[in-house]
Amino acid sequence: MIYNRKVHGTYFDLVMVLPALLLFSIFIVWPAVEAIFTSLYASPNRGGDFVGLANYREMVGDPVFWIAMKNNLLFILCNLVFQVGIGTIFAALLDRGVRRFSTTMRTIIFAPLVIAPVAIGVVWSMLLEPNFGMVRQLANTVGIKLPSQGFLGNPDLAFYSIVAVGAWNYIGFMMTIMLASMQAIPRDLYEAARLDGSSAIQTFFHITLPGVKGALILCSLIVIVGSFKTFEIVYVLTRGGPGNTTQVLGTYIVESAFTLFRPNYAAGMSVVVLIVAIFFGSLQVLTSRKRK
Amino acid sequence: MARVKIDALRKSYGSAQVIHDIDLDVRDKEFVALVGPSGCGKSTTLRMLAGLEDITGGTISIDDQVINDLDPADRGIAMVFQSYALYPHMSVAKNMSFALRVAGKPKAEIDARVKEAARILHLEEYLDRRPADLSGGQRQRVAMGRAIVRRPDVFLFDEPLSNLDAKLRTQMRTEIKRIHQEVGATTVYVTHDQVEAMTLADRIVIMRGGHIEQAGAPDEVYNHPESEFVASFIGSPPMNLTPAEVADGGLVLEDGTKLPVNLARFEGLSAGDKVTFGLRPDDIVLSGHGMDVNEPWNSKGTVNLSEPLGGETLVFFPFAGSEWIAKMLKPRALKVGEAIDLQFDLSRCHLFDRASGKRINNTK
C-alpha cells in the first residue's frame, strides 16, 4: 500500500489505536487504578476511612499471605522445571529423535492446552477423587496403596498434584514454542557437530540449547508470570487447602474478598501481584527488544 | 596417506535411484573436483563419503578400510559446508576447537592447533570474534580452519564458494589451492562451477544423472571430452555444437553447409552417420588476425552480439541454424550486424555420436 501523508499521520495513527487503547484502559488500567485506591481505604466504597499502607503492613504480618507467596514462588520453580524442562525435552525428542508418529504425538501433547483450566480442574478433581476416582480404582487394580484422603486431600501431596496437573496442561504449549525454535536451527549445524564427533547430549548442550536461548527465556518468563497469577486450577482442585497448604495469592485474594469480605485487603494483594507481573513482563519486553 | 576408493556406490530414495553404481579412486593428496549440474548427485556422493547420508549399495574405503558403517567423526574426514555451518554463539577460536574439545583433548594441544590453523588462514586477529561479526570470506576461512584443526586424512568441500561474490570467490579459490598445497590432505571438492573445478583440481569428475560422465585432468576433459554433455559443460563459454551428417569429403550440416573435415582422423565413420560437430570458441578466429590455424575453413558471418571481456571478446554469430560463439584474443570493437570473416580450425573439431552422445575417438 502506498503511504499517503494526507491520509496517514499522527491523527490517523491515533484513531487506529484508539479502540485498543480504550479497551485496555477500561479493562486493565481502570481496574488497576481502582485496586490501588481500594487498597488504601478501609472499606470498598471510597467513602470509608483512608488507611494508607495499613493493608500492606498487615500483609507483612499475615502468615497465610506468606504461605501463598511461598507457594507461588515454589510454583514458579516447579513449573520451570516441569513445564519448561519437560517441554524442552519433548521438543528435542520430536525435533531430533522421534521420526514416526511425531505429528500424532505433538497433537496429543498439545491437546490439553485447548481445554479451559477450569474444565481441566474439574476433570482432574474427578479423576483424583479419593473414594471413587479413576486413579484410586486403577491403583486398587494394580495393588498400589494410596493415602486415604487421596492426592488432593493429603497436605504433603496436594501441592505436587496441582503442579502435575498444571504441567499436564501447559507442557504442550512450552513444547510447541521450543520446537518451533529448534526447527529454526539450521540442519547444517547438526551435521557439522556430527562430523566434529559431538554426541547427542553434547550436541543438545552445545548446539540446541544456545540456539533456543531466546525461546527458553520467553517460556521462562511466561511461566513465571503465569505461575504468579495461578488461580483456576488451584481453586477448582483444592481451594487453597488442605489447611492452606496449596494456598496461592490468587486463591487467597478471592477468599479474602468474597469469603472473608475484606475486599480492600484483597485489593492490596492484587496490587502486589500486579507489581510482580509488571516487573517480569518488562523483563520479557526488554529481552525480546534486545534480541531484535 | 589417505586414498579414497568408491566401488559401485549406489543411493536410492525409495524406488528412485539417484546414484548409479559409481566407481572412483582418489589418490593420496589428490585434489578431485566433482562437478555437474544441479541434481546430478555430486553432493549426495560427498555426503555419503562424509557419513551424513546412508549408503544403499557399494563400498567406500579410505586406505583399504571400508568406512560404510563408521560414524562421520570416525572416518578421518572434515567437511566444509556451503553455508559454512559455523556455530553462531561460539567465537572463532571456539568454533575451530569444538571437535577437539568434545574429544577431550588437552587444552595446550587445542590452543596450539587452533593457533596453527589461524596462522595458515590468517585468522589470528579474529579468534575472539563471533561468526556474525565476520565477512563472508572470513567465515569461509573459519570453516576451513575448523576442518584443519582436526588434521583429517580427507577434506570434503561442498560448494564452499557459492555464497561469495565474484571477486571474493576468485580470492578464496587461490586461498584454497594454497592451503591444499600447505596441508597436503586428500581433497574432494563439490562445485557446479566448472571454472572452480578447472582451476583447483588435479582431476575433475563430471557427473550427470547419478553417473560419472568422465573423470580426468582438467586439460584432458577440456580437450578430449568423452561426451557431448561434457563438451557442453566444461569450458566457458561452452563448446559450439551442431548436428551434422557424414558425407564424402567431410560433414554436411543441417542447413546444407559442407565442412571439409578430415574424417580419416576419426575412428569408424561411414557415410550417412549422424554426428554432432563441436568446435570450441577458441578455435574460431577472425580472418586476418594472424593466428595459426592448422586446417582453416573460411566462413562469413554477422555479429549478433559482442561481449568485450578486456583481454578477449566473445562474438556471437548465427551459424548452421543456431548461435555460435567465437573468442577473439586480439579484440577490436565490433558492431551488431557487422559482417565478419571467420576462420574455423577444423583440426581442433570434436565429433560425437548423435544417438549415444559419446565421443568419436581420433585415430592414433
Interface residues (C-beta under 8 A of the other chain):
Chain A: P186 D188 L189 E191 A192 A193 R194 L195 D196 G197 S198 S199 Q202 H206 I207 P210 G211 K213
Chain B: A50 G51 L52 D71 P72 A73 D74 I77 A78 M79 F81 S83 A85 L86 Y87 P88 H89 F98 A99 V102 A103 R146 R150
